[in-house]
Amino acid sequence: MTTEIETLRRLMENDRFARESGIRLLEVREGYARASMDVLPRHYNGVGTAQGGAIFTLADLVFAAAVNSHGTVAVAINASISFIKAVTGGTIFAEGHEVAQSPKLASCTVHVTDEQGALVAVFQGMAYRKKESIADVLNSGQKDGSQKSGVRIQKQE
């Protein structure tokens, strides 16, 4: 499993949008992921709170990491989010658990919280598992140079 998780970390590093959003993937293991994002003025909407898309992006990256943690490519087929509390700054965290999986489908719930542990949003995603492995996708991208560095992976000691 260690090899699959390291391969997944390489895949997540290619998410340029998450990198530009300032997301840090903190932990990944089979069926689980955790990440954080500092809420900065660039994330604000017109009323001065964190834009829903920024929060969704954080949750979506955690969802992707959790459902892809088995070594095969899993792509979203449905996702929804409920916003519970406004955020105006600080760091927010997303923690996702795969709640159901089969050879074809995976369901994942992600809770987004603030620094005090208050619930900010709840994300629910469903993914379709493809037949191709993440390693094969990475290897084919390296041949044509299309894979570039993305999300900063912060290993915990």
C-alpha positions in Angstrom: 0.0 0.0 0.0 2.9 2.4 0.6 3.8 2.4 -3.0 0.2 3.2 -4.0 0.1 6.1 -1.6 3.4 7.5 -2.8 2.1 7.2 -6.4 -1.1 9.0 -5.3 0.9 11.8 -3.7 2.7 12.3 -7.1 -0.7 12.5 -8.8 -2.0 15.1 -6.3 1.1 17.2 -6.9 -0.1 17.7 -10.4 -3.2 19.6 -9.4 -2.2 23.1 -10.4 -5.5 24.7 -9.4 -5.2 23.4 -5.8 -1.6 24.6 -5.7 -2.6 28.1 -6.8 -5.4 28.1 -4.2 -2.8 27.4 -1.5 -3.9 24.0 -0.5 -1.6 21.7 1.5 -2.2 18.0 1.5 -1.3 16.9 5.0 -2.1 13.2 5.1 -3.2 10.4 2.8 -3.9 6.8 3.6 -6.2 4.2 2.1 -9.7 5.7 2.0 -8.7 8.9 3.9 -7.2 12.3 3.3 -6.7 15.5 5.2 -5.6 19.0 3.8 -5.5 22.6 4.9 -5.8 26.1 3.3 -5.0 29.5 4.7 -7.9 31.8 3.9 -6.5 34.9 2.4 -8.0 38.0 0.8 -7.7 36.4 -2.6 -10.2 33.8 -1.4 -12.9 36.4 -0.4 -16.2 36.9 -2.2 -18.0 40.2 -2.5 -19.1 40.3 1.1 -15.7 39.6 2.6 -16.0 35.9 3.4 -14.3 32.9 1.9 -15.8 32.2 -1.5 -17.7 28.9 -1.7 -15.6 27.8 -4.6 -12.4 28.1 -2.5 -13.9 25.9 0.2 -15.2 23.5 -2.4 -11.8 23.2 -4.0 -10.2 22.3 -0.6 -12.9 19.6 0.0 -12.7 18.3 -3.6 -8.9 17.7 -3.4 -9.4 15.7 -0.2 -12.2 13.7 -1.9 -9.9 13.0 -4.9 -7.1 11.9 -2.7 -9.3 9.6 -0.6 -11.0 7.9 -3.5 -7.8 7.5 -5.6 -5.9 6.0 -2.6 -6.5 2.4 -3.9 -4.2 2.8 -6.9 -6.7 3.1 -9.6 -8.1 6.3 -11.2 -11.3 7.5 -9.7 -13.1 10.5 -11.2 -16.0 12.5 -9.7 -19.5 11.8 -11.1 -21.4 13.8 -8.5 -20.4 16.2 -5.7 -22.4 18.5 -3.4 -21.5 20.8 -0.6 -23.5 22.4 2.2 -22.0 25.6 3.8 -22.6 25.8 7.5 -20.5 28.7 8.7 -18.9 31.7 7.1 -15.1 32.0 7.2 -13.2 35.3 7.1 -9.7 34.3 7.7 -7.4 31.8 9.4 -6.8 28.2 8.3 -9.5 25.8 7.3 -9.1 22.0 7.3 -10.8 19.3 5.3 -10.9 15.7 6.4 -12.4 13.0 4.1 -13.4 9.4 4.7 -14.5 7.0 2.1 -17.8 5.7 3.4 -18.6 3.2 0.7 -16.7 1.6 -2.1 -17.0 -1.1 -4.8 -15.0 -2.0 -7.8 -16.9 0.7 -9.8 -18.1 3.4 -7.3 -16.8 5.2 -4.2 -18.6 7.6 -1.9 -16.7 10.0 0.3 -17.8 12.5 3.0 -15.5 15.5 3.7 -15.9 17.8 6.7 -14.4 21.2 6.5 -13.6 22.9 9.8 -12.0 26.1 11.0 -9.1 26.4 13.4 -11.4 26.0 16.4 -12.8 22.8 15.0 -16.2 24.4 14.1 -17.9 22.8 11.1 -17.7 25.1 8.1 -19.0 22.8 5.3 -20.0 19.2 4.6 -19.1 17.8 1.1 -20.4 14.6 -0.3 -18.8 13.1 -3.4 -19.3 10.0 -5.6 -16.6 8.8 -7.9 -16.4 6.3 -10.7 -13.4 3.9 -10.6 -11.8 3.5 -14.0 -9.7 0.5 -15.0 -6.4 2.3 -15.4 -3.9 2.6 -12.7 -2.6 5.9 -11.3 0.9 4.7 -12.0 0.1 4.2 -15.7 -1.4 7.7 -15.9 1.6 9.3 -14.3 4.0 7.3 -16.6 2.1 8.3 -19.8 2.2 11.9 -18.7 5.9 11.9 -18.0 6.6 10.7 -21.5 4.9 13.6 -23.2 5.9 16.2 -20.5 2.3 17.1 -19.6 2.7 16.4 -15.8 4.0 19.3 -13.9 4.4 20.0 -10.2 1.3 21.2 -8.3 0.0 20.8 -4.7 2.6 21.0 -2.0 2.7 17.8 0.0 3.6 18.4 3.6 4.7 15.2 5.3 4.0 15.0 9.0 6.8 13.7 11.2 
